[in-house]
Amino acid sequence: MSADEEKDLENQFQDYIDAFESAEARPLSFVLPQAGVALPSPDELDDSQLSDKLWEVINALALHGAFLHNTNHLSDRELYTELWTEILPEPTVLMPENLAFGHHIDMVGSGSEDDTNLYMKYYADEEWRRKWLEEWPDDRLPEPEDPPYDRDRFLPQREFREEGPVM
């Protein structure tokens, strides 16, 4: 890479940072209804309605550049409830016009002990578990298990959107 190309890349990266920092953070529970996605309480929906609503929300989030990860440990009702009560009310920066931008929502990414255990139980491969134990030899990891649900492979990813510049 030439010095000019490197400088252009640095400028482009700084432009992305500036755009992110100047963007208004808004709750997804405000953004989605503006886009025509009603967000009824989980208690208002039977299981069939809830599953349909969950996928409507997942796809609407993806169209706005927000993508879910690590959801297979949650039932549809548990996932929708957690989204409805915890995730969607949080102010979030979205940049749907910037196809290179993605907001990633990791359902076991809080860093809490509970989330770490869920990740290690359902999502971590043996190599990751081995590396974890090298770093934290006193930790007791849960036995690995297949998650009870199979949703993640169907979740839209950033590549779902038209290809844009990737940083």
N, C-alpha and C positions, 0 to 999 in steps of 0.2 A: 504494500500500500504506500502510495506516495505521500509526501508531507501535505500536499494540497487536499488529497482525499481524506487523510486523517483529520485535518482541520475542518473540512466539510462535515465529517461524521461527528466531530465534537460539537460543532455549531448546531447540527440537527438534534443531537442529544440534549443540548442546552435548551433548544426550542421546546422539546417535549417536556422537560422539567418545568420551564416557565409556564407552559400551558397548563400543566397539572396543578402547579401552585396557585395559579390565578383562577382555576375552575371553582365553581361553587359546589360545596358538598351538600347534597340533599338526601333525605331518607328515600330509600327505594320504595317504601310504602307510600310515598308521595309521587314518585316518578312513574311507577307502573299504572296507577289509576289514570294519570294524565295521558297515558298511552292506550287507555281503554281496557286495562286489565283490572277487574274488580278483585278485591282482596277480602272475601268474607272470612269471618272467624272460623277456625277449624271445627268448632262445635256446631256450626250451621250446616255442615256438609256431611252427607252419608259417605261411605267408603268409595263408592263409584264416582260421585261428584268430586270428592277430595282428590282422587287420583288424577282425574281430568284437569282439575284446577292446578294441581302441582305441576303438571307438564306444561300447562299454559304459562305459569309463572317462570318455570325453568327456561322455556323458549323465549319469553319476553325479556328475561334477564340477559340471555345470550345476544339478542338483537341490540341490546343497550351496551354490550361489551362486558357483562358480568357472568362469570362461569363458576359453576359448583364443582367441588372435588370431594372425594372420600365420603360418599353418602350411603354406601352399601350396608352399613350397620344399622341404618334407620329404616323403619317402615315408612310408607308414604305419609301416613298420618303424623308420625314423629317428625319427619323431615319438614312437612308443611308447617307443623306447629312451631318448630324451632325457627324456621324462616320467618313466620308471621310474628312471633313474639320477640326474637332476639336479633335477627339479621336485617330484615326489611326496615325496621324503625331507625337503624343506625345511619347517621349522615355518611354518605359515600360519594366520592368523586367518580363520575362516569364521563367518558369522552367518546360517545358513540360515533362521532364523525371521524375519529382517528382510528383507523382499522388496525394499527399496530398496538393500540392500547388495550389492555384487558385487566379487569378487576377480578381477582380470583378469590373465591369464597371456599375455604377449606373447612369442612365440617368437623375436623379434628385438629385444627390448626391453632388453637388458642394458646398452646404451650402449657396448659394445665396438666397435672398428673393424670387425671382421668382421660384427657384427649391423647396424651402420650401412650397410655396403656391401650386405648382403642386402636391407635395407629399401629402399635406393635403387634396387637392381637390379629387385626384384620387386613392390614395393608402393607406392612413392612416385609420385604423379602429377607431371606436368610443372611445375605451379605450386609444389609442395613442393620439387622439385629446384632450380628457379630460386631460391626463397627461401634454400635451403641454400647455394647458390653465392654469393648476395649476402652472406651471413653469413661464409662460409668460402671465399673466392675461390681459395685455393691448393689446395683439395681436388680430386682427380680422381675423379669419380663413374663407376661402371660404367655401361655402356650399359643402358638399360632393356630388360627381357625379360619375356615372360609366364612366370609360374611353371610348373614342370613338372607340378604337381598342382592339382586343383580341389576343394578341401575346405572352404575358409573360408566359402563362401556357405551351406553346410549346417550350420555350427556353431551350436549354440544360443547365444543372446545373453541378456542380462539380461531383456529383454522376454519371453523364453520362460517366465519365471515369472509367476505372477499379478501383475497390476498392484498396486503398493504406492506409498506416498508416494515421490516422487522429489525429491532435494535438488539 
